[in-house]
Amino acid sequence: MHSQSLCLACGLCCDGTLFDRANLSAEEDMTRLSGLRIGVVSNGGVSTIKMPCTAYANCACSIYPDRPHVCRQFQCRLLRRFKANQITEGDALDVIRKAIGLRDKVKEQMRSVFSEDDCNFDNFTPRLRSRWNDASSADAKASLCALFQCFAALWLCINENFRWKWRC
């Protein structure tokens, strides 16, 4: 298996699971990216791509040959371990399947708890806290606890396997 195939099995860096944004370098051609329909946001002189990336569809980058420099350079911890022969293909794919399964379970529970179709991880903690404060039944609180536990399992999986540094 090639590393590109491993990435195609994953996509967590593009779908908003690992990151909420990707910082672009000053050398990046913003006009070109806009022409590719990439959602670039500028804030305080820093341009970023908001995740999930608009070019990401069906576990693939639709602009792969023209993707931004930050995307070309990024290698998650799992990919680097695979390239260094520190993890087998099968074990790497198991980690990816586990992470995707946890992500899907969290999003399913988020749809149920927050009653939204757009289940991204933006402002997860404040939304969960607000819902907790508004919960009036033991069943509602149990549902929120289950969501939090699942989210914690996903966060742990991501930080242990995909990120180089732990983020709080």
Backbone bond lengths (Angstrom), bond angles and torsions (degrees), N, CA, C in turn:
res aa  C-N    CA-C-N  psi(-1)  N-CA   C-N-CA  omega(-1)  CA-C   N-CA-C  phi
1 M - - - 1.460 - - 1.522 108.69 -
2 H 1.293 115.17 138.90 1.463 120.84 175.46 1.518 109.14 -90.67
3 S 1.326 114.99 157.16 1.467 119.12 -178.94 1.526 111.63 -60.82
4 Q 1.338 117.51 -33.23 1.463 120.27 178.72 1.530 110.06 -62.19
5 S 1.321 117.45 -37.95 1.462 120.96 178.50 1.523 110.68 -65.53
6 L 1.333 116.37 -37.05 1.460 120.31 176.90 1.528 109.59 -62.31
7 C 1.320 116.57 -43.24 1.472 120.92 178.66 1.524 110.92 -62.98
8 L 1.328 117.01 -39.94 1.460 120.14 -179.85 1.529 111.75 -66.74
9 A 1.321 117.03 -25.42 1.461 120.55 176.70 1.523 110.91 -77.61
10 C 1.316 116.89 -13.89 1.463 121.66 -171.52 1.525 112.47 -109.75
11 G 1.312 117.70 -86.63 1.462 122.50 179.94 1.516 115.57 80.13
12 L 1.339 118.18 8.08 1.461 120.67 -176.84 1.530 112.71 -66.21
13 C 1.326 117.67 -22.68 1.467 120.00 178.46 1.532 111.02 -75.83
14 C 1.315 117.32 -23.62 1.465 121.15 -177.14 1.522 113.69 -98.73
15 D 1.341 117.05 -24.16 1.463 120.04 -171.80 1.524 114.68 -90.48
16 G 1.347 117.09 4.14 1.452 120.44 177.65 1.515 114.20 93.40
17 T 1.328 117.98 2.46 1.460 120.51 -179.34 1.525 111.22 -78.98
18 L 1.325 117.52 -46.90 1.465 120.56 -178.52 1.519 112.58 -80.70
19 F 1.316 116.55 -36.25 1.465 121.35 -173.45 1.515 110.25 -138.72
20 D 1.335 115.93 153.69 1.458 119.45 173.05 1.525 111.22 -96.31
21 R 1.342 115.41 -11.06 1.474 119.78 178.78 1.524 109.46 -163.23
22 A 1.327 115.09 161.71 1.466 122.24 174.08 1.521 107.43 -125.28
23 N 1.319 116.48 122.32 1.462 120.48 -179.39 1.521 110.26 -75.80
24 L 1.314 115.29 131.71 1.465 121.42 179.74 1.520 109.72 -93.24
25 S 1.313 115.72 149.54 1.468 120.24 176.84 1.525 109.09 -78.23
26 A 1.324 115.73 158.03 1.466 121.21 -179.72 1.527 111.31 -64.28
27 E 1.330 116.86 -24.38 1.464 121.32 -178.45 1.531 112.99 -78.35
28 E 1.313 116.58 -10.57 1.467 120.39 -176.57 1.520 110.43 -65.97
29 D 1.303 117.07 139.61 1.464 123.27 179.16 1.531 108.86 -83.45
30 M 1.330 115.53 97.68 1.464 120.98 -175.61 1.532 112.06 -65.95
31 T 1.324 116.62 -33.39 1.465 120.09 178.39 1.528 109.73 -64.20
32 R 1.322 116.15 -42.55 1.465 120.88 178.61 1.526 110.06 -62.34
33 L 1.338 116.79 -44.52 1.463 120.28 -179.73 1.530 111.05 -64.53
34 S 1.313 117.22 -39.72 1.466 120.03 177.48 1.523 110.24 -63.47
35 G 1.333 116.15 -38.94 1.465 120.75 177.33 1.522 112.40 -63.98
36 L 1.319 115.98 -26.16 1.469 120.88 177.21 1.526 111.64 -87.12
37 R 1.331 115.69 2.97 1.474 123.75 179.86 1.527 112.74 65.08
38 I 1.329 115.11 36.27 1.457 120.67 174.88 1.522 106.93 -86.76
39 G 1.311 117.01 132.25 1.465 121.90 -179.71 1.519 111.64 -77.16
40 V 1.331 117.17 90.08 1.458 122.54 179.55 1.519 109.02 -94.69
41 V 1.334 115.04 131.01 1.457 121.64 178.81 1.517 107.62 -120.07
42 S 1.327 116.80 133.82 1.462 121.28 176.77 1.514 109.25 -109.29
43 N 1.339 114.64 133.07 1.452 120.20 -179.53 1.523 108.05 -147.80
44 G 1.311 116.27 117.26 1.458 120.74 178.22 1.518 113.52 60.89
45 G 1.310 117.38 34.65 1.454 121.21 178.53 1.523 114.37 83.98
46 V 1.329 117.92 -1.14 1.462 121.67 178.51 1.521 108.22 -109.25
47 S 1.320 115.35 126.72 1.458 120.16 177.24 1.519 108.87 -98.47
48 T 1.315 115.60 136.56 1.461 120.87 -178.46 1.521 110.51 -136.51
49 I 1.320 114.50 158.94 1.455 121.52 170.01 1.518 105.49 -100.45
50 K 1.316 116.78 122.81 1.458 120.62 177.60 1.530 108.66 -78.03
51 M 1.320 114.74 134.36 1.454 120.42 179.70 1.518 110.00 -97.04
52 P 1.310 119.68 147.58 1.450 125.55 3.11 1.523 111.30 -68.86
53 C 1.301 114.60 146.35 1.460 121.09 -178.50 1.527 109.33 -68.17
54 T 1.324 115.68 136.40 1.461 120.38 -179.58 1.525 112.17 -68.45
55 A 1.337 117.66 -17.43 1.467 121.04 179.34 1.526 111.96 -87.64
56 Y 1.314 117.22 -3.82 1.462 121.54 -177.75 1.525 110.05 -92.27
57 A 1.328 116.04 119.83 1.467 120.92 179.80 1.524 109.19 -149.76
58 N 1.315 115.96 136.45 1.467 122.35 178.48 1.525 112.37 54.05
59 C 1.317 115.15 44.11 1.465 123.02 178.22 1.530 112.54 58.83
60 A 1.317 115.67 35.84 1.464 120.08 178.16 1.525 109.79 -151.89
61 C 1.317 114.55 152.50 1.459 121.18 176.61 1.523 108.32 -87.42
62 S 1.319 116.69 120.68 1.467 120.76 -178.40 1.524 112.80 -75.24
63 I 1.338 117.40 -10.45 1.473 120.99 178.92 1.529 110.05 -122.16
64 Y 1.318 117.06 29.32 1.464 121.94 -171.42 1.535 113.49 -45.36
65 P 1.331 120.58 -49.22 1.475 119.18 -179.23 1.531 113.40 -65.68
66 D 1.340 116.90 -22.60 1.461 121.98 -177.06 1.521 113.06 -111.20
67 R 1.326 117.56 13.93 1.470 120.46 -175.38 1.530 110.57 -63.48
68 P 1.330 116.17 154.65 1.469 121.10 -179.40 1.535 112.04 -61.60
69 H 1.305 114.49 159.52 1.468 122.25 -179.11 1.530 111.55 -57.11
70 V 1.331 117.90 -42.27 1.469 121.32 -178.84 1.528 110.53 -59.77
71 C 1.308 116.81 -35.53 1.465 120.94 179.01 1.534 110.83 -72.62
72 R 1.322 116.44 -37.38 1.469 120.31 178.41 1.522 111.64 -64.63
73 Q 1.330 116.06 -35.78 1.462 121.04 -176.11 1.523 114.12 -82.36
74 F 1.313 117.67 -28.74 1.458 120.26 -170.94 1.528 112.17 -65.68
75 Q 1.310 114.82 132.11 1.462 122.51 170.88 1.520 106.79 -137.82
76 C 1.307 116.09 118.97 1.460 119.38 179.16 1.532 109.27 -70.18
77 R 1.296 115.47 169.00 1.465 121.65 -179.34 1.534 110.91 -59.75
78 L 1.321 117.22 -41.59 1.463 120.85 -179.67 1.524 110.82 -62.30
79 L 1.320 117.86 -43.69 1.462 121.58 179.25 1.529 110.75 -63.76
80 R 1.305 117.44 -43.47 1.470 119.93 178.66 1.524 111.44 -63.61
81 R 1.328 116.13 -39.82 1.470 119.47 177.50 1.524 110.43 -64.25
82 F 1.324 117.24 -39.32 1.465 121.86 177.97 1.524 110.55 -63.86
83 K 1.321 116.92 -46.63 1.469 121.05 -179.95 1.523 112.11 -63.82
84 A 1.329 116.94 -29.34 1.468 121.46 179.62 1.536 111.92 -89.97
85 N 1.327 116.57 10.04 1.472 122.18 -179.56 1.528 112.34 57.73
86 Q 1.323 116.86 33.44 1.460 121.78 177.19 1.525 111.85 -94.70
87 I 1.325 116.36 -10.04 1.455 122.16 177.55 1.522 107.81 -145.73
88 T 1.310 115.69 140.63 1.461 119.23 -179.60 1.521 110.73 -77.47
89 E 1.308 115.65 164.45 1.457 121.34 177.23 1.528 110.42 -59.29
90 G 1.317 116.87 -46.54 1.458 120.71 -179.37 1.512 112.51 -61.45
91 D 1.338 116.38 -43.64 1.466 119.77 179.18 1.522 111.35 -66.84
92 A 1.328 116.78 -38.93 1.471 120.41 178.10 1.526 110.12 -63.74
93 L 1.322 116.68 -42.92 1.462 119.84 178.68 1.528 111.24 -65.97
94 D 1.331 117.46 -34.67 1.471 120.63 175.39 1.529 111.09 -62.38
95 V 1.332 116.35 -41.87 1.469 120.97 178.39 1.528 109.63 -62.82
96 I 1.322 115.99 -43.71 1.470 120.64 179.90 1.522 110.46 -63.21
97 R 1.318 117.00 -45.89 1.472 120.42 179.18 1.529 110.86 -60.80
98 K 1.326 116.39 -41.17 1.459 120.02 178.83 1.530 110.40 -62.35
99 A 1.334 116.60 -47.49 1.465 120.95 -178.83 1.525 111.17 -62.99
100 I 1.307 117.65 -43.75 1.465 121.36 179.64 1.526 110.23 -65.49
101 G 1.318 116.73 -40.41 1.467 120.19 177.09 1.520 111.75 -61.58
102 L 1.337 116.37 -43.87 1.465 120.19 177.59 1.521 110.99 -64.95
103 R 1.333 116.76 -43.18 1.475 120.22 177.70 1.520 110.80 -58.60
104 D 1.317 116.27 -45.82 1.467 119.86 -178.65 1.528 111.40 -65.34
105 K 1.322 116.58 -38.92 1.464 120.31 178.51 1.529 110.87 -65.52
106 V 1.340 116.69 -42.48 1.464 120.27 177.81 1.524 110.02 -62.10
107 K 1.322 117.57 -45.72 1.468 120.10 -178.59 1.527 111.42 -64.58
108 E 1.327 116.65 -37.71 1.465 120.05 177.01 1.531 110.52 -62.84
109 Q 1.316 116.28 -44.93 1.463 119.90 178.94 1.526 111.09 -67.95
110 M 1.336 117.37 -35.79 1.468 120.26 177.28 1.521 110.34 -62.68
111 R 1.351 117.25 -41.54 1.458 120.22 178.29 1.530 110.31 -59.08
112 S 1.310 115.20 -41.10 1.458 120.18 -179.55 1.534 111.98 -69.17
113 V 1.320 116.55 -47.13 1.467 121.31 -175.85 1.526 111.95 -72.74
114 F 1.326 116.81 -45.44 1.465 120.38 -175.01 1.527 113.43 -93.85
115 S 1.326 117.22 -8.04 1.469 122.04 -179.93 1.525 111.45 54.21
116 E 1.320 115.48 48.09 1.470 121.16 -178.87 1.520 109.08 -131.16
117 D 1.323 115.65 150.29 1.457 119.77 172.92 1.522 110.75 -86.41
118 D 1.334 117.28 -32.51 1.460 122.19 -179.56 1.527 108.48 -85.67
119 C 1.313 116.44 88.88 1.466 121.16 -175.00 1.521 110.43 -101.71
120 N 1.305 115.98 74.14 1.461 119.15 174.90 1.520 108.24 -99.14
121 F 1.323 115.02 175.35 1.452 119.56 -174.34 1.526 113.14 -94.08
122 D 1.340 117.31 5.27 1.465 120.54 176.91 1.524 109.20 -60.59
123 N 1.306 115.32 131.90 1.467 121.49 175.36 1.533 113.41 55.21
124 F 1.322 116.66 31.68 1.460 120.62 -178.44 1.528 111.83 -57.69
125 T 1.337 116.46 -50.12 1.463 120.06 -175.88 1.531 112.35 -62.14
126 P 1.335 119.75 -49.10 1.468 118.07 178.75 1.533 113.01 -62.48
127 R 1.331 117.00 -37.31 1.466 119.59 178.94 1.529 110.30 -65.96
128 L 1.327 116.28 -41.29 1.461 120.02 179.08 1.528 110.66 -65.20
129 R 1.328 116.15 -44.11 1.469 120.78 178.96 1.526 110.75 -60.86
130 S 1.308 116.85 -44.31 1.463 121.04 179.72 1.526 110.69 -62.49
131 R 1.320 115.80 -44.14 1.467 119.63 179.45 1.537 110.56 -64.57
132 W 1.337 116.56 -37.37 1.468 121.41 178.23 1.534 110.16 -62.21
133 N 1.331 115.52 -45.72 1.463 120.18 -179.30 1.527 112.14 -64.22
134 D 1.339 116.15 -29.68 1.465 120.79 -179.45 1.532 113.07 -88.46
135 A 1.334 116.80 -12.49 1.472 120.15 -176.74 1.528 110.14 -66.76
136 S 1.318 114.73 131.46 1.466 118.51 -176.12 1.528 113.22 -111.77
137 S 1.325 117.07 -5.72 1.460 118.65 -178.28 1.527 110.75 -127.44
138 A 1.313 114.86 160.33 1.468 120.76 176.84 1.521 110.26 -64.77
139 D 1.330 118.17 -35.82 1.464 121.77 178.54 1.536 110.92 -63.82
140 A 1.329 116.12 -41.79 1.465 120.28 179.12 1.526 110.27 -63.72
141 K 1.314 116.89 -43.06 1.470 120.70 179.41 1.527 110.49 -67.62
142 A 1.326 118.46 -36.95 1.466 121.84 177.56 1.529 110.46 -63.57
143 S 1.319 116.45 -39.73 1.465 121.20 177.64 1.532 110.72 -63.60
144 L 1.313 117.05 -41.04 1.463 121.95 178.02 1.526 110.83 -67.07
145 C 1.324 117.15 -39.17 1.468 120.94 177.43 1.521 110.64 -63.32
146 A 1.328 117.19 -42.09 1.466 121.32 178.88 1.530 110.43 -62.53
147 L 1.328 116.78 -42.42 1.463 120.83 177.56 1.526 110.49 -62.26
148 F 1.314 117.24 -46.03 1.460 120.35 -179.22 1.531 110.98 -62.58
149 Q 1.316 117.89 -42.26 1.464 121.31 179.03 1.521 111.18 -62.70
150 C 1.307 116.62 -41.71 1.463 120.32 178.66 1.525 110.62 -66.56
151 F 1.332 116.45 -42.35 1.463 120.29 177.98 1.531 110.37 -62.22
152 A 1.339 117.68 -40.81 1.460 121.76 178.87 1.527 110.84 -62.99
153 A 1.323 117.39 -39.33 1.467 120.84 177.79 1.524 110.69 -64.79
154 L 1.330 117.38 -40.62 1.466 121.19 176.78 1.520 110.53 -64.11
155 W 1.334 116.82 -46.40 1.467 121.56 -179.25 1.527 110.24 -58.73
156 L 1.321 116.82 -43.75 1.461 121.52 179.60 1.528 110.49 -64.29
157 C 1.308 117.37 -45.45 1.467 121.59 178.52 1.528 111.22 -59.21
158 I 1.319 116.49 -44.88 1.467 121.09 -179.87 1.519 110.70 -64.01
159 N 1.310 116.89 -46.54 1.460 119.86 -177.30 1.521 112.63 -69.77
160 E 1.299 118.00 -32.30 1.463 120.46 178.63 1.517 112.32 -76.30
161 N 1.321 117.89 -30.68 1.460 120.25 -169.43 1.524 116.61 -115.02
162 F 1.318 118.55 -24.47 1.458 119.98 -171.47 1.526 114.30 -116.59
163 R 1.314 117.78 -31.96 1.465 120.49 -177.15 1.507 109.94 -95.56
164 W 1.342 114.28 152.68 1.464 120.48 177.82 1.514 111.30 -84.68
165 K 1.303 116.88 -31.14 1.466 121.60 -179.60 1.513 107.77 -128.16
166 W 1.312 115.55 144.56 1.459 120.45 176.82 1.510 108.98 -70.43
167 R 1.302 116.05 138.51 1.461 121.96 176.26 1.517 108.82 -117.04
168 C 1.309 116.18 135.95 1.473 120.44 175.70 1.494 109.40 -107.22
